[in-house]
Amino acid sequence: YAEFAKIAPNISYVIDTDLGAGPDPARGAAHIAALTSNHLWPIISGIEIGNECDLFSGNGHRNSTYGFTQYEAEFAQYLAAYKKAGLPEQRIQGAAFCCFKPDFDAGLKGYVRKYAADLATLSYHSYSGSHCGTSKVTPTQMLSNISSSGRAEKYSFVVADAAAANVPFVIGEGNSVACGGMPVRQALGMWSVGP
């Protein structure tokens, strides 16, 4: 991280703690200690506790009943371990949700207020299309008005929740197509390309 920051001035990182394999606050605390011992906090703008946890019940990372209550309990365990390990104030990029799951979205208002003193930002992920699994996105779809129309309005409730708690809102992850983007050859193959 430090070497790359020398090459790219004005860079800052948001580091993700993987909750997908199951909660392990001790492993996360070791991560915080490593950032501290390597003097990396000046280039770390945030730490995410989990990434797209609102998908865990459907992608095999947790059981089918996993919801916001379980996520928040895991989040609280990690946050306590991080603070004990020396986490600087307001370095958590909260939520990092992606998919407008009612249970998770309903919990956001209370969550952002409860943890406002610890949050650098409240984050949601935004893509206009998906290349996940067998989904395909054509160039026509990527260039259509529907790929951008109404995008800001979709996040208005999250922005309002964050603003009410005086926490900045960010699109923490975004691009045209989720799941690694659209392979160039595949996208080009959908157009007529001359010799």
Summary of the structure (lengths in Angstrom):
residues: 195
radius of gyration: 18.5
end to end distance: 42.6
largest distance: 61.9
contacts: 535
relative contact order: 0.13
helix: 42%
strand: 20%
